[in-house]
């Protein structure tokens, strides 16, 4: 089974309509992170939430891995998982007979979702609940809504500056949305793996990834950590 691509997306708008920004963070299985962001004037919060997801899904369109996408937008989650099929069946009209708002973006989302078929899972994360990736997306989206110049990260997972742990039940709107693997990891206090080979540190979502790098390598070091703070302590101990 192929490793998973994780996407976190968000949107922000001042005035609604008003100046807005969108953001997404993509975590690739090979151990890299890419931040995306942009803004529009004037726009709405819903359009920015949708554009964050669209940009990220477009960026991984040619990748074969399954995708797990986390968003704090109830509209986005409900639109994709509950309402869109009926809208399409009714010629992009709501149950009340009104034209679907932001149809242009819903059609783009639908096309991207259809490309992935069953290899795309949507998860509703609570906004401002302390999850570092959701918070990072909010920072990016707000910055772009204000017209601020913000450096977007694109590089190794080690060095991105925030934890890559998946949201736990306390971060999700529907705790039943936590996969069995996430639940199992939560019981074990979660975590990810660090490896040090030849002076170079890499971050790994799973143990097999880490094991494949350090196994049989003289002087290699590895450690499972459960938080960004613990990661910093380990890197300090290793002198990195």
matplotlib code that plots the C-alpha trace (Angstrom):
import matplotlib.pyplot as plt

x = [0.0, 1.3, 2.1, -0.3, -0.2, -1.6, -3.1, -4.3, -6.2, -7.8, -9.2, -9.7, -11.6, -12.0, -15.5, -16.9, -16.9, -13.6, -9.9, -9.2, -6.5, -6.2, -3.6, -2.6, 0.2, 1.1, 3.1, 4.6, 5.5, 9.1, 9.5, 9.0, 6.6, 5.2, 3.2, 0.9, -0.9, -2.6, -5.2, -8.0, -9.8, -12.8, -13.8, -15.6, -14.5, -16.1, -14.3, -11.0, -11.7, -12.4, -9.4, -7.1, -8.2, -8.3, -4.7, -3.4, -5.3, -4.1, -0.5, -0.7, -3.0, -0.3, 0.7, -0.6, -0.7, -4.0, -4.7, -6.2, -7.4, -8.1, -10.2, -12.1, -14.7, -18.1, -19.4, -16.5, -16.9, -20.7, -20.6, -18.2, -19.4, -23.2, -24.6, -22.6, -24.2, -27.7, -26.6, -25.2, -28.3, -30.4, -28.4, -26.4, -29.5, -30.1, -33.0, -34.8, -34.3, -31.7, -28.4, -25.5, -23.3, -19.6, -20.5, -17.2, -15.2, -17.4, -17.0, -13.2, -13.3, -15.5, -13.1, -10.1, -12.0, -13.1, -9.5, -8.6, -11.9, -11.7, -8.1, -9.3, -10.6, -12.0, -11.8, -13.3, -10.8, -11.8, -10.5, -8.2, -8.1, -4.4, -3.4, -0.2, -0.8, -4.3, -2.9, -0.1, -2.7, -4.6, -1.4, -0.7, -4.3, -4.7, -1.3, -2.4, -5.8, -3.9, -1.6, 1.5, 4.5, 5.0, 7.8, 6.3, 8.2, 9.1, 11.7, 12.5, 10.0, 12.9, 13.1, 9.5, 9.1, 5.9, 4.8, 3.4, 1.3, -2.2, -5.1, -6.4, -10.0, -9.7, -9.0, -11.8, -15.4, -16.4, -14.3, -15.6, -13.7, -10.4, -9.1, -8.2, -4.5, -4.9, -6.8, -4.1, -1.4, -3.3, -3.3, 0.4, 0.7, 1.3, 4.6, 6.9, 10.5, 13.7, 16.8, 20.4, 22.7, 25.9, 25.0, 21.7, 18.4, 15.2, 11.7, 9.5, 5.8, 6.2, 8.7, 9.4, 10.5, 12.9, 14.1, 14.9, 17.2, 19.1, 19.2, 22.8, 24.2, 27.2, 26.7, 23.1, 20.8, 17.0, 14.3, 10.5, 9.2, 5.7, 5.8, 7.7, 9.2, 10.5, 11.9, 13.9, 15.3, 16.4, 18.0, 19.8, 21.1, 22.4, 24.1, 22.1]
y = [0.0, 3.4, 6.0, 8.9, 12.5, 14.8, 18.2, 20.9, 23.9, 27.1, 30.4, 33.9, 37.0, 40.4, 41.8, 38.8, 40.1, 41.8, 41.1, 37.4, 34.8, 31.0, 28.6, 24.9, 22.8, 19.5, 16.8, 14.3, 10.7, 11.2, 13.6, 17.0, 19.9, 22.5, 25.5, 27.3, 30.6, 33.4, 36.1, 37.9, 41.2, 41.3, 37.8, 35.7, 33.4, 30.4, 31.0, 31.2, 28.0, 26.3, 27.7, 26.4, 22.9, 23.3, 24.6, 21.7, 19.0, 20.6, 20.4, 16.7, 15.9, 13.7, 11.9, 8.3, 8.2, 8.4, 11.8, 12.8, 16.4, 18.3, 21.5, 23.5, 24.6, 22.9, 24.2, 22.6, 19.2, 19.2, 20.4, 17.7, 14.8, 15.4, 18.0, 18.0, 14.9, 16.4, 19.7, 18.0, 15.8, 19.0, 20.9, 22.8, 24.0, 23.7, 21.8, 25.1, 25.6, 28.4, 28.4, 27.0, 29.8, 29.5, 26.9, 27.6, 26.5, 23.5, 22.2, 22.5, 20.6, 18.0, 17.4, 17.1, 14.7, 12.6, 12.3, 10.6, 8.7, 6.7, 7.8, 11.1, 11.3, 14.5, 15.3, 18.1, 19.6, 22.2, 25.6, 27.3, 24.1, 24.0, 21.7, 23.2, 22.5, 24.0, 27.0, 27.4, 27.5, 30.2, 32.3, 32.0, 32.7, 35.8, 37.2, 37.0, 38.5, 41.5, 41.8, 40.9, 39.2, 35.9, 33.4, 30.0, 26.9, 24.3, 21.7, 18.9, 18.1, 18.7, 22.5, 23.4, 24.6, 22.7, 19.3, 17.0, 14.9, 14.1, 15.6, 13.6, 13.2, 16.5, 18.3, 16.7, 17.8, 14.1, 11.9, 8.9, 10.3, 9.2, 6.2, 3.0, 3.7, 7.2, 5.8, 3.2, 5.8, 8.0, 5.3, 5.1, 8.9, 9.4, 10.5, 10.4, 9.3, 11.2, 9.6, 11.0, 9.6, 11.2, 14.4, 14.8, 14.5, 13.3, 13.0, 9.9, 9.4, 5.6, 3.3, 1.3, 4.6, 5.3, 1.7, 1.7, 4.6, 3.6, -0.2, -1.4, 2.1, 2.6, 5.5, 6.1, 7.3, 7.3, 8.3, 8.4, 11.7, 12.8, 16.6, 19.5, 20.3, 16.7, 16.9, 20.0, 18.4, 15.3, 17.5, 19.5, 16.3, 15.1, 18.4, 19.2]
z = [0.0, -0.9, 1.7, 2.3, 1.3, 4.1, 3.3, 5.6, 4.2, 5.4, 4.4, 5.9, 4.9, 6.5, 5.9, 4.0, 1.3, 1.6, 1.2, 1.7, 1.8, 1.4, 2.6, 2.5, 3.8, 2.0, 3.7, 1.2, 2.1, 1.1, 4.1, 2.6, 3.3, 0.9, 1.9, -0.5, -0.1, -2.0, -1.8, -3.6, -3.3, -2.9, -2.0, 0.7, 3.4, 1.7, -1.6, 0.3, 2.2, -1.1, -2.9, -0.2, -0.9, -4.7, -4.8, -2.7, -4.6, -7.9, -6.7, -6.1, -9.0, -10.7, -7.5, -7.1, -3.3, -1.4, 0.2, 3.6, 3.6, 6.8, 6.8, 9.5, 7.0, 7.7, 4.3, 2.4, 4.2, 3.8, 0.2, -0.9, 1.1, 1.4, -1.0, -4.2, -5.6, -5.3, -6.8, -9.8, -10.2, -10.1, -12.6, -9.9, -8.2, -4.4, -2.9, -2.8, -6.5, -6.2, -8.1, -6.1, -4.8, -6.0, -8.6, -10.4, -7.4, -6.6, -10.2, -9.8, -6.5, -8.1, -11.0, -8.6, -6.4, -9.3, -10.4, -7.2, -6.8, -3.6, -2.8, -1.2, 2.4, 3.9, 7.6, 9.6, 12.1, 14.7, 14.0, 16.6, 18.7, 19.0, 16.2, 14.8, 11.1, 11.2, 13.1, 10.5, 7.7, 9.5, 9.9, 6.2, 5.1, 7.4, 6.2, 2.6, 3.4, 4.8, 1.8, 3.9, 2.3, 4.0, 3.2, 2.4, 3.3, 0.7, 1.9, 4.3, 7.1, 9.5, 9.6, 8.9, 12.4, 13.5, 14.4, 11.7, 14.0, 12.7, 14.6, 17.6, 18.7, 20.6, 17.3, 15.2, 14.9, 14.6, 16.7, 14.7, 11.7, 13.3, 11.4, 13.2, 12.6, 14.1, 17.1, 17.6, 17.4, 19.9, 22.4, 22.1, 22.6, 18.9, 17.4, 14.4, 13.9, 13.5, 12.0, 11.8, 9.1, 8.0, 9.9, 8.1, 9.9, 8.3, 9.7, 9.1, 9.6, 10.0, 11.6, 8.3, 6.6, 9.5, 9.7, 6.0, 6.4, 9.5, 9.3, 8.9, 8.8, 11.1, 13.5, 12.5, 15.3, 15.5, 18.0, 18.2, 19.4, 20.4, 20.0, 18.4, 21.8, 22.2, 18.7, 19.5, 22.6, 20.6, 17.9, 20.6, 22.2, 18.8, 18.3, 15.2]

ax = plt.figure().add_subplot(projection="3d")
ax.plot(x, y, z, "-o")
ax.set_aspect("equal")
plt.show()
